[in-house]
C-alpha cells in the first residue's frame, strides 16, 4: 500500500507549545495527542504546515528542536491575498509606480507563491486542521480531502459570552466536500442543527476524545498536603473537600454550584468540608463570582480559589476529593468528568449536551440548575461511603471506554476510507 501523504496544520501547536501552561487549551491537547499517534502510523507520511507570517517566529524555531517534532518536516504554506496588494496599488498617487506594483505583486510574486505551494500540494492526499479555518489554498485542490475538527457550538448557543461572532469565519468556510471529526455525537447533532445546509452528515464522524494525560487513583494524603501548600492552602488530613476543575467562565455555572455547596453545609451543619476551585477566572466573570463569595459570609473560608492547576498536580487533587462536581450548562465533550472518573472520584454532573455520552450511568446526572437535586446528590455522596465506592468503581470502568488510541484509530479508518474511495 502506498503511503498516504498528510499535511497537518501546526499553528495551534506553535501558538501554545511555548506559552505558559494557562495558554494550553483543550484544543492544543487534542492536536498534540492526535499527531502523536498518527505520526507513528507506517502508512502515513505527515508534514506539518505553517503560514508565511510564522517564518521567523521564536516559537516555531524552538518547536522544531523538540524531540517530539524532530522527525517531522515543516513547510511554509503561502496564502496569497490579492486584495491586500490591490489596495496598496489603489492608494498610490503615482501611476507609473502603480504599474510597477501591479506587475511585481500581481504577476511575479503571485506566480512564485503559487509555484511554491503547488510543489507541496500536488502529491498531498489529506489536509487536517485541528482548529484554524481551512484556507482556500486547500479547499480549491480537488484531489485533496480536507478534514476539520469540530468541538462545540458554544458561541452559537451562548452568544452573550462573546464580544464578536467567533464562529462566523468557520461556518462561512463550510461546504459539503469537507470531512469533519466531531468530538461527540452531541457536537455533530448541534452543527447539523445550526449549519446543516452547509454540511454533509455522511462526512461527519464522531471520534470521542480522551484526557490530556492519563489519570489513576492516588490517595496519598501527605503528597496531597504538600501539593496544596503550592496553592496557599493549609489542609488538615481529617478535613474533606470537593474539587472543581474548569475554566471559570459563566457557562460552567460555578456561582450556582458554590451556592448549592453553601446551602448544603448550612443545612447539614457540616464543619469539615471545603470547596477547592481550580481554573482561571474570566475577567468578565470576576464580578459575578465576587458577589457569590460575598453571599458566603462567615463560610467564605470554606471556599478556596486555587487558580491554574499544574498538570502534574491535578491527578491527586481529583483522587482525594470526596466527590467531583461539574454542573456545566453545555459541553462539546466534557473532559473534567472523565479525568475525575479515571482518578477514582465519584462524579456529579449535568445531564445536558455531551455529558451523558461521557459519564453514562457512572455519575449522578441531573439538571444543571436544580438546586434541590444537587443538594440531594451532595448528601448522598457525603453521607454514604458505600455509594461513593460504587460510583468510583463505575467511573473507573466507564473511563476505559475512552482513549487516544481508540479515538485516533477511528480517525485512521476514516482517512484510509476516503483516500481509497
Buried (B, 14 or more C-beta within 10 A) or exposed (E): EEEBBBBBBBBBBBBBBBEEEEEBBBBBBBBBBBBEBBBEBEEBBBBBBBBEEBEEBEBBEEBBEEEEBEEBEBBBBBEBEEEEBBEEBEEEEEEEEBEEBEEEBBEEBBEEBBEBBEEBBEEBBBBBBBBBBBBEBBBEBEEBBBBBBBBBBBBBBBEEBEEEEEBEEBBEBBEEEBBBBBBBEBBBBBBBEBBEEBBBEEBBBBBBBBBBEEBEBBEEEEBBBEBBEEBEBEBEEEEBBBBBBBBBBBBBBBBBBBBBBBBBBEEBEBEEBBBBBBBBBBEEBEEBBEEBBEEBEEBEEBBBBBBBBEEEBBBBBBBBBBBBBBBBBBBBBBBBBBBBBBBBBBBBBBBBBBBBBBBBEBBBBBEBEBBEBBBEBBBBBBEEEEBBEEBBEBBBEBBEBBBBEBBBEBBBEBBBEBBEE
